[in-house]
């Protein structure tokens, strides 16, 4: 999987642990499977926006904060390259959806 997915998984694991939640409890609170949480935390799962939203709600974290990877190891340049790579493979509909999400995230 991509470095971005790996970083996202590490972020979720760190937040979950900081709130002293087990994977089982987070899965229950988010209404998703334990397998899904485990895959996401290991960087093996590529969650949908709906799943990310459920995790955000369950962790009581702002949606955009789940994508704050400062201190996790991805430089700005690496992130931009990863985004460019991912966007180059996206469909027109996916690009439009991503643009909408980015606009929301940058409005804060």
QUIPE-V414956 format. One record per residue. N is the residue number from 0. RES is the residue in one small letter. SS is DSSP state (~ for helix, > for strand, _ for the rest). OMEGA is omega in radians with two decimals (999 if undefined). Layout:
n-><N | N>
res-><RES | RES>
ss-><SS | SS>
omega-><OMEGA | OMEGA>
This chain:
n-><0 | 1 | 2 | 3 | 4 | 5 | 6 | 7 | 8 | 9 | 10 | 11 | 12 | 13 | 14 | 15 | 16 | 17 | 18 | 19 | 20 | 21 | 22 | 23 | 24 | 25 | 26 | 27 | 28 | 29 | 30 | 31 | 32 | 33 | 34 | 35 | 36 | 37 | 38 | 39 | 40 | 41 | 42 | 43 | 44 | 45 | 46 | 47 | 48 | 49 | 50 | 51 | 52 | 53 | 54 | 55 | 56 | 57 | 58 | 59 | 60 | 61 | 62 | 63 | 64 | 65 | 66 | 67 | 68 | 69 | 70 | 71 | 72 | 73 | 74 | 75 | 76 | 77 | 78 | 79 | 80 | 81 | 82 | 83 | 84 | 85 | 86 | 87 | 88 | 89 | 90 | 91 | 92 | 93 | 94 | 95 | 96 | 97 | 98 | 99 | 100 | 101 | 102 | 103 | 104 | 105 | 106 | 107>
res-><x | x | x | x | x | x | x | x | x | x | x | x | x | x | x | x | x | x | x | x | x | x | x | x | x | x | x | x | x | x | x | x | x | x | x | x | x | x | x | x | x | x | x | x | x | x | x | x | x | x | x | x | x | x | x | x | x | x | x | x | x | x | x | x | x | x | x | x | x | x | x | x | x | x | x | x | x | x | x | x | x | x | x | x | x | x | x | x | x | x | x | x | x | x | x | x | x | x | x | x | x | x | x | x | x | x | x | x>
ss-><_ | _ | ~ | ~ | ~ | ~ | ~ | ~ | ~ | ~ | ~ | ~ | ~ | ~ | ~ | ~ | ~ | ~ | _ | _ | _ | _ | ~ | ~ | ~ | ~ | ~ | ~ | ~ | ~ | _ | _ | _ | ~ | ~ | ~ | ~ | ~ | ~ | ~ | ~ | _ | _ | _ | _ | _ | _ | _ | ~ | ~ | ~ | ~ | ~ | ~ | ~ | ~ | ~ | ~ | ~ | _ | _ | _ | ~ | ~ | ~ | ~ | ~ | _ | _ | _ | _ | _ | _ | _ | _ | ~ | ~ | ~ | ~ | ~ | ~ | ~ | ~ | ~ | ~ | ~ | ~ | ~ | _ | _ | _ | ~ | ~ | ~ | ~ | ~ | ~ | ~ | ~ | ~ | ~ | ~ | ~ | ~ | ~ | ~ | _ | _>
omega-><-3.08 | 3.11 | 3.13 | 3.13 | 3.11 | 3.12 | 3.11 | 3.12 | 3.11 | 3.12 | -3.14 | 3.13 | 3.14 | 3.11 | -3.14 | -3.13 | -3.14 | 3.12 | 3.10 | 3.09 | 2.98 | 3.04 | 3.14 | -3.12 | 3.10 | 3.11 | 3.13 | -3.13 | -3.11 | -3.12 | 3.08 | -3.04 | 3.05 | 3.12 | 3.14 | 3.11 | 3.14 | 3.13 | -3.14 | -3.10 | 3.11 | -3.13 | 3.14 | -3.12 | 3.11 | -2.98 | 3.04 | 3.07 | 3.11 | 3.12 | 3.10 | 3.12 | 3.12 | 3.12 | 3.11 | 3.13 | -3.10 | 3.14 | -3.09 | 3.14 | 3.04 | -3.11 | -3.07 | -3.12 | 3.11 | -3.13 | 3.07 | -3.05 | 3.10 | 3.12 | -3.13 | 3.00 | 3.14 | 3.12 | 3.12 | -3.14 | 3.10 | -3.14 | 3.12 | 3.09 | 3.12 | 3.10 | 3.12 | 3.12 | -3.14 | -3.12 | -3.14 | 3.14 | -3.07 | 3.05 | 3.11 | -3.14 | 3.13 | 3.12 | 3.13 | 3.13 | 3.13 | 3.11 | 3.12 | 3.14 | -3.12 | 3.10 | 3.12 | -3.11 | -3.06 | 3.13 | -3.10 | 999>
